[in-house]
Amino acid sequence: MLNQVLYEQDFYNWIEQTVDLLKKGRLFEVNTEILIDELESMAKRDRRELLSRLVILLAHLLKWQYQPSHRSNSWHSSIVEQRYQIKKQLEDSPSLKNQLATFLIKAYLDAVKLAQAETGMAVDKFPDTCEYTLEQVLLDEFYPLGG
């Protein structure tokens, strides 16, 4: 019960206490329901972060391709940063690689909306489906031609 109260009042302290209990093998004192919920939340958060980074990356690649006259260091920097962060996340959680193809499809739809909002271009100016391969999207040297 103390574990439940601590969880509700001081999340960081709850984490420290739970880790300490686990290290000491005092599993019976750990609120496994809360621990399971938190672990599931962590997995969802990691998937959401990866999806979000793919959306931003794809949106900038679309803007790069469809508004070549507006290319900027900011767009380039964002592309580099998103690729870097995606690669770091995949290093930390390699099993997320198995979901990348599905994420690419989901992310593309949101990326088109974001690119449209940021460029003012009509949504129908962008392809209905992603024309970039997953390999291209993650390749440091890939910048789509446009013009």
C-alpha positions as CSV (number, residue, x, y, z in Angstrom):
1,M,0.0,0.0,0.0
2,L,2.9,2.4,0.8
3,N,4.2,1.7,-2.7
4,Q,0.8,2.8,-4.2
5,V,0.8,6.0,-2.1
6,L,4.4,6.8,-3.1
7,Y,3.6,6.2,-6.7
8,E,0.7,8.8,-6.6
9,Q,2.7,11.4,-4.6
10,D,6.3,11.2,-5.9
11,F,6.8,9.2,-9.1
12,Y,10.6,9.6,-9.2
13,N,10.9,8.4,-5.6
14,W,8.6,5.5,-6.5
15,I,10.9,4.5,-9.3
16,E,13.9,4.6,-7.0
17,Q,12.2,2.5,-4.4
18,T,10.9,0.0,-6.9
19,V,14.4,-0.5,-8.4
20,D,15.8,-0.9,-4.9
21,L,13.2,-3.5,-4.0
22,L,13.9,-5.4,-7.2
23,K,17.6,-5.3,-6.7
24,K,17.1,-6.7,-3.2
25,G,14.9,-9.4,-4.5
26,R,11.9,-8.2,-2.4
27,L,9.5,-8.8,-5.3
28,F,6.5,-9.3,-2.9
29,E,6.8,-5.7,-1.9
30,V,6.6,-4.4,-5.5
31,N,3.2,-3.3,-6.8
32,T,3.4,-5.4,-10.0
33,E,0.2,-3.9,-11.4
34,I,1.7,-0.4,-11.4
35,L,5.0,-1.7,-12.7
36,I,3.4,-3.5,-15.6
37,D,1.3,-0.4,-16.5
38,E,4.5,1.8,-16.4
39,L,6.5,-0.7,-18.5
40,E,3.6,-0.8,-21.1
41,S,3.5,3.0,-21.1
42,M,7.2,3.2,-21.7
43,A,6.9,0.9,-24.7
44,K,4.0,3.1,-26.1
45,R,6.0,6.2,-25.5
46,D,9.0,4.8,-27.4
47,R,6.7,3.9,-30.4
48,R,5.1,7.3,-30.3
49,E,8.5,9.1,-30.3
50,L,9.7,7.0,-33.2
51,L,6.5,7.7,-35.1
52,S,6.7,11.4,-34.3
53,R,10.3,11.7,-35.5
54,L,9.4,9.9,-38.8
55,V,6.5,12.4,-39.3
56,I,8.9,15.4,-38.9
57,L,11.6,13.8,-41.1
58,L,9.1,12.9,-43.9
59,A,7.5,16.3,-43.7
60,H,10.9,18.0,-44.2
61,L,11.8,15.6,-47.0
62,L,8.5,16.5,-48.7
63,K,9.1,20.2,-48.3
64,W,12.7,19.7,-49.6
65,Q,11.3,18.0,-52.7
66,Y,8.2,20.1,-53.4
67,Q,9.5,23.5,-52.4
68,P,13.1,23.6,-53.6
69,S,13.2,27.3,-53.7
70,H,12.6,27.5,-50.0
71,R,15.2,25.1,-48.9
72,S,17.0,26.3,-45.8
73,N,19.7,25.3,-43.3
74,S,16.8,24.8,-40.8
75,W,15.2,22.1,-43.0
76,H,18.6,20.5,-43.6
77,S,19.3,20.6,-39.9
78,S,15.9,19.1,-39.0
79,I,16.4,16.2,-41.5
80,V,19.9,15.5,-40.0
81,E,18.6,15.7,-36.4
82,Q,15.6,13.4,-37.0
83,R,17.7,10.8,-38.7
84,Y,20.2,10.9,-35.9
85,Q,17.6,10.6,-33.2
86,I,15.8,7.7,-35.0
87,K,19.1,5.8,-35.4
88,K,19.9,6.4,-31.7
89,Q,16.4,5.1,-30.7
90,L,16.8,2.1,-32.9
91,E,20.2,1.4,-31.3
92,D,18.6,1.5,-27.9
93,S,15.6,-0.5,-28.9
94,P,16.5,-2.7,-32.0
95,S,13.2,-4.5,-31.9
96,L,11.4,-1.3,-33.1
97,K,13.1,-1.9,-36.5
98,N,10.5,-4.6,-37.0
99,Q,7.7,-1.9,-36.9
100,L,9.4,0.7,-39.1
101,A,7.7,-0.3,-42.4
102,T,4.3,0.1,-40.7
103,F,5.3,3.3,-39.0
104,L,6.5,4.7,-42.3
105,I,3.0,4.3,-43.8
106,K,1.3,5.8,-40.7
107,A,3.8,8.7,-40.5
108,Y,3.5,9.6,-44.1
109,L,-0.2,10.6,-43.8
110,D,0.6,12.9,-40.9
111,A,3.7,14.2,-42.7
112,V,1.7,15.3,-45.7
113,K,-0.7,17.2,-43.4
114,L,2.3,18.8,-41.7
115,A,4.0,19.7,-44.9
116,Q,0.8,21.1,-46.3
117,A,0.3,23.2,-43.2
118,E,3.9,24.5,-43.2
119,T,4.0,25.2,-47.0
120,G,0.5,26.3,-47.8
121,M,0.5,23.9,-50.7
122,A,-2.6,21.9,-51.4
123,V,-2.6,18.3,-50.0
124,D,-3.2,16.9,-53.5
125,K,0.2,18.3,-54.6
126,F,1.8,15.5,-52.5
127,P,1.7,11.8,-53.5
128,D,-1.0,9.7,-51.8
129,T,1.6,7.2,-50.6
130,C,5.2,7.6,-49.6
131,E,7.5,7.4,-52.6
132,Y,10.6,7.1,-50.5
133,T,11.9,3.7,-49.4
134,L,12.6,3.2,-45.8
135,E,16.3,2.9,-46.7
136,Q,16.2,6.3,-48.4
137,V,14.4,7.9,-45.5
138,L,17.1,6.8,-43.1
139,L,20.1,7.3,-45.4
140,D,22.1,10.4,-44.5
141,E,22.9,11.2,-48.1
142,F,19.4,11.0,-49.4
143,Y,17.7,14.3,-50.3
144,P,14.9,14.0,-52.8
145,L,15.2,15.9,-56.0
146,G,12.5,18.5,-56.7
147,G,11.8,21.4,-58.7
